[in-house]
């Protein structure tokens, strides 16, 4: 992302967990689906039941209400936030920024090797940010003026 920012002169970053979930759920256009864009996972996502245990080209399934593809399944997606399993019990209700520190970063959305329940919009867990895994990827947001708090 740092190289992308230098190359373009723009400010890209990982989404916060709250931003990721808002986008996955369809933003203001949400229809309240369990998965990103549908209640039927086969329409919108790749998971262990239909992926043949591998990733797939983005855009082969239907998009969600915002026109975003593959936010349920295919690969887990990194978020900016540190992971805290109990964070949402005491977090602000509007645009929470996650825990202040931690050992793991949040990943969201499930992957090609996740079970069906693991690719819901609400699916999340913590992952070592220094590791590598074929089931983890990222998407970036263009965010001028964002302060990472570092």
N, C-alpha and C positions, 0 to 999 in steps of 0.2 A: 504494500500500500504506500509505503514511503517512496518507493521508486516511481509508482504511478503518479503520486502527487508532484514529485520533481519533474517528471516527464511532461505532465499536462499543465502544471502551474495551478491546479485546482486542489481542493481539499476533500479527499475521499477518506472514509474511515469505515470500521465495522459498525453495524447498527447496535444500539443498546438492545437489551433483551425486550424492553417494553416496545421499542420501535419495531423490532422483528415480529413480535406477536401481533401488534396492531396491523402490520402489513399482511401477515399470514391470514388473519381473520377477515381481511377484506376492507379494513379501514372503516370509513363512514358508510361505505356501501355494503357492509356485512349483512349476510343472511343467516348468521349464527350456525354455520356448518361445523361439524366435528373436525373435518379435515379442511385444508386450505382450498376452498372452492366447491366442496360437495360433502355430502354425508356418505358417499360411496367411494371408498378409497381407490378402487380400480379406475375410476374416471380421472383422478387428479394426481395419483402418486405411485411411486415404485417402492415396494416393501418386500419382505421375505416371501410372501405368497404369490408374487407376480414378476419379480425382477430377474429370475434365473441367477441369483446371487451376484449381480454386477450392476454397476451404474449404467445409466442410459443418457442419451443426448437430451439436453434440456428442451422442453417444448413439445414433447411427444404426447403428453397428457393435456387435459383442459386447464386453462388458467383459472385463478381465483377472480373475485369481483373487481380487483384492481388491475387485472391483466398480468399478474405475476405467476410464473410457472415454478413447479417443483418445490414448493415450500413445505409440502408434506412428502417425506420420503426422498429417495435418490441419494442424497448425502446430508448428514448433520451439518448445520451451519454455525460457525463461530459467531459469538456476540461479544461486545465490548466488556460486559459486566463480569465481575468476579462471581463465582458460584457460592451460594449459601442456601442450603436446603430449606431453612426456616425464614428466609428473607421476607417472603410475602405475608407472613403473619404480622409484621410490624412496619411494612414499607408504606411510603406515601401512596395514596390511591391514584394520583395523577402523574404519569410519566416518571416512575421510579428509576433511579440510576444504578441500582444494584449495590452490593456490599462494597465497602471501601477498600478491602484487601482480601486476599485469599491465596490458595495454592492452585485452584482450578478456575478456568474460565467457563462460562456458560456456552453450551451448544444446544441448538433447537431444531425441531422438525423431523427427526428420525432419518433413517437411511434405508438403502436397498436391502440390508440384512436385519432390519428391525421387524418385530412382530407388528401386526396391524394396529394395536393400541399404542404402540410406540411412535407412530407418525401423526398423531393428533396435533392440532395447533398448540395444545397445552404441554406437549412433551418437552422435557428439558432435563439436562444433567450437567455435571461438571466434568471437565476433561483437562488433563495436564497440557498447558499451552506450548510446552516444548517438545511434545511427542508428535508422531506422524501416524496417520491412519487412513487407509483408502476409503473409508466411509465418512470422512469429514472434509468439508470444503468451506467456502465463504462466499458471501455477496457483499458488495460495498454500497455505501450511500454517499451521495454528494452532499456535503454538509458544511458550507462556509459558516464560520462563527461558532462552531461547536467547541466547547472546552472539555478536554478529556479529564481534567483534574490531575494530570501528572505534574 
